[in-house]
């Protein structure tokens, strides 16, 4: 170990991450102590890493973090994640951000401050590539001044921000590729809760637990979109056909439109969602490259609607993975499966999930037996497809 260059020791300490482990390891010898002070680039304060963090007072934690950060030079990644801390004083937080602003590339911070401070103004913007904030308030974004020329990933969780400030913040990040929005407290300036976001560089967007009247996302380069646990009257995606992954999980939306973005879709995963099947199929029917389609726990707006497997097989010839919910008594299921298997030569695996009630009537047992027999007969013609039954 004595032969290791001090820069390599700094990399080793940085991989430890947790501040307490780094401090203990740095006491090994003089070289390791020098590596901690001059070559450490990653430092994490996480309340889950050490039980005693939960026992310290807020002021004591502030002192520990301050002393540790101020003994380093050139920090590139700083994480302060203290779940049990209600709030830090603004002064030490400002000191941490100002001390590291010239070198910091990643900042993860999830503690409230009192009084609230403008995190965007204090943190180093020129080199910052990853910014993850939680339990904070963002106000008064000035894109002409608060520019983030290197930022690629932005995550906001339980953050209070206006729709206008969020839009301005995205405009201040010309290289942003990843956007995560979770449980935002969106401040609106008019009665209609509308959010309009635009970015030409975004590739991956995750939105969870957000309620809006209207959400318009303009993202020419978007490849992946995941909406979860949201309530939206209108959601519109304006893009240039780059979208490859679409996931909708437990979302309530009256009008959903992804426009021209559906052309290159490869994966569509929809669960716990109420849809108009004809309209939804029309929206994704141009996805000739679709390889995976999952419709799970889907409720149809019209009770007479059902998933037409025959239509699916004709629209998506490259489909290799299909997951659907069906009632075993629906004759369309067996006839549709036969058409699907004939038209999708790339299909490799068929998984049939079923829910079997504890109390089974003779009719239910007869239905299950007939269905199983029909599948066995059908699959003798398609031996290249693996069939798997899963019942619960």
N, C-alpha and C positions, 0 to 999 in steps of 0.2 A: 504493500500500500504506500510505502514511503516514496516509491519511484513514480507514482502517479502524478501527472502535472496538476497544478492547483486548479486549472480550468476544468479538468475532468472531475475532480472532487466536487467542484461547484455544480456540475451536471448531476452527479450522484445525489447530492443534497437536494437539488431541485426536484428530483424524481420522488423523494420522500413526501414532498408537498406539505404535510401537516406541520405547522409551526413548532409545536412541542417536540416532535421527532427531529426536526432540523436543528433546533437549539441543543438538544441532548447530543446528537451526533457531532455537532461542531465543537464540542468540548473534548473530543478524542485526542487531538494534538494541535500544535500551533498551525500546521498547514491546513487542517480542516477548519480551524477558526478563521484563518485568512480567506479560505474559499467561501465561507458563509458571509463574510463581510463584503467581499469584492466580486464574487462570481456566482452568487445565488440569483436565479432568475424567476423562481416560482415559490410562492408562500401562501399557505392556506390556513385561515382561522375558521374552523368549523366546530360548532358545539357538539356534534356527534363524534368527533375524534377523541375527545377527552372528557370523562365524567365531571372533573372538577370545574370545567367551564360553567356548569350549571350552578355551582355553589358560589362563584365569585359575584361580587356586586358589579354594577355597570361601570362605576368609576374605576374599579380595579381592572376590569377587562380593557378599558380604554388605555390605562397605563401600560399593561402588558403588550397590547398591540402596538402602541406608540414606541415603546422601547425596542421592540423586536424589529419593526420596520426601519427605524432610524439607525440601526446598526448595519443595515445592508446598503449596497450601492448597485444600481442598475437593475432593479426588479422589473421583470417584463410581464409577470402574471400574478395578480393579487386577488385572493378570494376571501371575503369576510361574510360568513354565513352563520349567524347566531340566532337560532330559532327561539330561544327563551328570553332574548333581550327585547324589552319593549321599545327602547329608543336610546341612541347615543347622543351625546352633546354635539352640537355642530362644530365647535372649535377643533377637537381632535380629528374629526372626519376630514375637515378641510385641510388640516396639517398633513394627513396621510396622502390625500390626493395631490396636494401641491408638491410634496416631497418626491413623489413617484411620477409626476406628469411628463417628464422628459423622456422616460424610458418605457413606460407601461404600454403593453400591447393587449393585455386582457384584464378586464375588471369585472368581478362578480361580487355584487353587494346587495344584501337583502335586509338591512336593518333601518328602521325609521330614524330620522334625526330631528332634534328639537333645539332651536327652531328649524324648519325645513330649509335646506340649502339647494341651490341649483347645481345638481351633479354634473350636468352637461357643461357648465361653465368652468367648474373646478378641475375636472379630470383632463388629462392630457389628450388632446384631440388629434394631433398630427400623426401619431404612430398607432393609436388605438385600433385594434382589429376586431376585438370581441367585447361587447358591453352587455352585461346582464344585470338588470336592476329589479328589485322587488320591494314592495311596501314603501314606495317613495312617491313624491308629487313632482311632476314636471310642468313648468309654466313658462310662458314667454319665450318660446324658441325663436331664435334669430338666425335664420339660415345664412345670411350674409356674413355673420360673425362666427357662429357656432358650427363650423364645417368639420366633418369627419372624413377626410379624404381617403383614409385607409380602412375604414370600418366595413367588415364583411358580415358580421353576425350581430343582431340586436334582439335581445330578449327582455320583455317587459311583463312582469307578473304582479298583480295586485297594485298597479300603479295608477295614480290619478292623473289624467292628461286629457286635454281637449282634443276633439277630432281635428281641429285646425293645427294644433301644435304637433300632433302625430304626423300629419301630412307634411308639415314643414320639416320635421325631423328626418323623414325619409328622403326628402329632397336634398337635405344636407349631407346625405351619405351616397355619393355617386357609385360606389363599388359594393354596396350591400347585396348579399346573396341569400342570407338566411334571416327570417323574421318570425319571432315567436311572441304571440299576444295571449296572455292568460288572465282572465278575471279583471279586466281593466275597468276602472271607474271613469267612464268617458263623459267629460263635461261638454254639454251642448250649448250653443249660443242661440239656437232657435227651437221651437216646439217639436219639430220633426227630427228624430235621432238619426242623422245621416252621416256616414263616414266615407270619404272618397280618398283612396290612397293610390299613389302612382309611383312606379319605379321601373326603369328600363333594365336594371341589373338583377332584380330579385329572381331567385331560382327555387326557393323552398319557403313556403308559408304555412305556419301552424297557428290556428285560432281556436281558443277554448273558452267556454263560459262567458260569452259576450252577447248582449242583447241590443239590437238596433232595428230601426225601421227600415233603413236602407244602407247597404254596404256595397260600394263599388270599388273593385280592385283592378287597376290597370297595370299589367305586368307583362311586357312583351316576351321576356325570357323565362317566365315561370315554368318549371318542370314538375313541381310537386305541390299539391294543395291538400291540407287536412283540416276539416272543420269538425269540431267536437263540442257537444253540449251547448249549442248556440241557439238563440231565438232570433230569427230574422224574418222580416216581412219580404224583403227583396235582397237577393245577392246576385251581383253581376260581375263576371270576370271578363275583362277585355284584354285579349292577348293576340299573339301571332302564331298560334298552333304549336307551341313548344311543350305544352302540358303533357306529361307522361303518366303521372300518378294522381288519382283523385280519390280521397277517402272522406266519407261523410258519416259521422257517428253520433246518433242521438241529437239530431238537429231538427228544429222546427222552422221551416221556411215556406212561404206562400209562393214566391216566384224565384226560381233558380235558373240562371242563364250563364252558361260558360261559352256561348258564342262560337267563334271559330277555333277556340282553344281545344276542341275535342278531337281534332283530326289525327293527332299522333298519340292519343291515349293508349297506354299499354296495360294499366292496372286501374280498375274501378272497384272500390270497396265501399259498399253502402250497408249500414246496419241501423236498426231502431229508427226508422225514417218513414214518414208518410209521403207517398209519391203518387202522381198520375202516371201510370206505367206508359201509356202511349206517348205522352209528352217527354218523359224521361228517355225512353228508347229512341225517340226522334233526335234528342239532344246528343246521344252518344253513338248513334247509328253510323256516323261518318268515321268512327274509329276503326278503320280496317286493320290496324295493327294491334288491336286489343288481344292480350294474352291471358289476362286474369280478370274474371268478373265474379264478384261476391255480393249477393243480395240476401241479407240475413236479418230476420226480425222486421222485414219491410211490410208496412201496412198500405194497402191501396186506397186511394181517395174514393174510388168507385168500387163497390163491393163485387161487381160483376167482372172486374178486371183480373187477369192472372198473367204470370210470366209465361210468354209463349216461347218455349224452348226451340221450336222449329224456326221461328224468326231469328232468335239469337244465333243459331247455327249458321243461318244464311248470311247474317250481317257480319259475323266475326269468324272468318275461316282460319285465323291463326290462333284461336282460343285454345289454351292448354290447361286452364284451371277454371272450373265453374263451381260456385257454391250457391245453392238456392234453398229456400224453404218451400215445402209443399205438404198438402194434406194427402195421405196415401190413397184416399178414396177418389182423388181427382184423376180421371182417365187421361187427361192431357199430359200428366206426368210421364206415363209409360210410353205413349205414342211420341211425345216430345223427345224423350231420351233416345229413342230409336233414330229419330231424325238427326239429333245432335251428334250421335256417334258416327253416323254415316257421312255427315258433312264436315266433321272436325277431325281429320286424320292425325293431327298433332296432339290430340288429347291423350294424356299419359296416365291420369289417375282419376278415379271417380270415388268420392267419399260420400256415403249416405248416412247422415245423422238422423236419429230418431228419438222421440220421447215416448216412453212406454209408461202408462199409468199403472199404479200399484193394483188397482182393481180393474181387471180386464174382462169385458163382456165377451160372449162367444162371437159376436159380430166383429169386434176389434181383433180378436185372435185370428179369425178367418181372413180379415182384410190384410193383416200383416203377413200371414202365410202366403196368400195369393200374390202379394207384392214381391216377396222374396223369391218365389218360384218364377215369376215373370222376369225378374232381374237376372236370375241364373240362366234362364233360357236365352235371354237377350245377349248376355255377355259371352256366350259360347261362340258368337260370331265375331267378337272383338277381343281376342286373347291378348293383344298388345296393351290393353288398358287394365291397370291394376284397380280392383274394386275393394273398397273397405267399408264395412258397416260399423257404425258407432251408435249404440243405444244407451239412453240414460233414463 
